[in-house]
Amino acid sequence: QVQLVESGGGLVQAGGSLRLACAASGRSFSDTNMAWYRQAPGKARELVAISGYLGTTLYLNAVKSRFTVSRDNNTTTLYLQMNNLKPEDTAIYYCNVLEVWGQGTQVTVSS
């Protein structure tokens, strides 16, 4: 059974950085795409970044050049490095693998 646990969220000022982590367990993920989503208050959940199992990455236009997704297949951990954070990045960030969701981690960016 796949389980995902996110961590690393918090309160940061605009322009600051955070690094999110998603610890995955239950199977190997070396042949699986892994993704970060976010949901802001009153808005739909949106795809932020994908880490493809072949090494490709895909980003939401709004976060390109500021966010970097990476993964460690040895520790089955997915990361999201977020730099130059903006107030509009405030949301709950979720990890998604094989249609399983983590519990989310809150990111709040103050202006």
C-alpha positions in Angstrom: 0.0 0.0 0.0 1.4 3.3 -1.1 1.8 5.9 1.7 3.0 9.5 1.3 4.0 11.9 4.0 4.9 15.5 3.1 7.0 17.8 5.3 8.9 21.1 5.0 6.1 23.6 4.9 5.9 26.8 7.0 5.7 30.5 7.1 8.1 32.5 5.0 8.4 36.1 3.8 8.1 36.9 0.1 11.4 36.2 -1.6 12.3 33.4 0.7 12.8 29.7 0.1 11.4 26.4 1.4 12.2 22.8 0.5 9.3 20.4 0.7 9.8 16.6 1.0 7.5 13.7 0.3 8.5 10.4 1.8 7.0 7.6 -0.1 6.7 4.0 1.0 5.0 0.8 0.0 6.9 -0.1 -3.2 9.6 1.1 -5.4 8.9 4.3 -7.3 11.8 4.2 -9.8 9.4 3.4 -12.6 6.7 5.9 -11.6 6.0 9.5 -12.2 5.7 11.6 -9.0 4.0 15.0 -8.7 3.4 18.0 -6.5 0.0 19.7 -6.5 -1.2 22.7 -4.5 -4.6 24.0 -3.4 -5.1 27.6 -2.3 -8.1 28.7 -0.2 -11.2 28.8 -2.4 -9.4 27.5 -5.5 -9.2 24.2 -7.3 -6.2 21.9 -6.8 -3.5 22.5 -9.5 -0.5 20.6 -10.7 2.7 22.3 -9.7 5.5 20.0 -10.9 6.0 16.4 -12.2 9.1 14.3 -11.8 9.1 11.7 -14.6 10.6 8.4 -14.0 12.8 8.8 -17.1 14.2 12.0 -15.7 11.9 14.5 -17.3 10.3 17.4 -15.4 7.3 19.6 -16.0 6.2 22.8 -14.3 3.3 25.0 -13.9 4.1 28.2 -15.8 3.7 30.3 -12.7 6.5 28.5 -10.9 9.0 27.9 -13.7 12.5 29.2 -12.9 11.6 29.4 -9.2 10.7 25.9 -8.3 12.8 22.7 -8.9 11.4 19.2 -8.5 13.8 16.3 -7.8 13.7 12.8 -6.5 15.9 10.3 -4.7 14.9 6.8 -5.8 17.1 5.2 -3.1 15.2 6.8 -0.3 11.9 7.1 -2.3 11.7 10.8 -1.5 10.3 13.5 -3.8 11.5 17.1 -3.2 10.3 20.5 -4.2 12.8 23.4 -3.8 10.9 26.6 -3.9 12.8 29.9 -4.3 11.7 33.5 -4.6 8.4 32.6 -3.0 5.4 34.9 -3.6 2.3 35.5 -1.6 0.3 33.8 -4.4 2.3 30.6 -3.7 0.4 30.3 -0.4 -1.4 26.9 -0.5 -1.5 23.4 0.9 1.0 21.4 -1.1 0.3 17.7 -1.8 2.4 14.9 -3.1 0.7 12.5 -5.6 1.9 9.1 -6.7 -0.2 6.4 -8.4 -3.4 8.3 -7.6 -2.5 8.3 -3.9 -2.4 11.6 -2.0 -0.4 12.7 1.0 -2.0 14.7 3.8 -0.5 17.9 2.6 1.8 20.6 4.0 0.9 24.2 4.5 3.0 26.9 2.8 2.3 30.5 3.7 4.1 33.4 2.1 3.7 36.8 3.7 4.1 40.0 1.8 
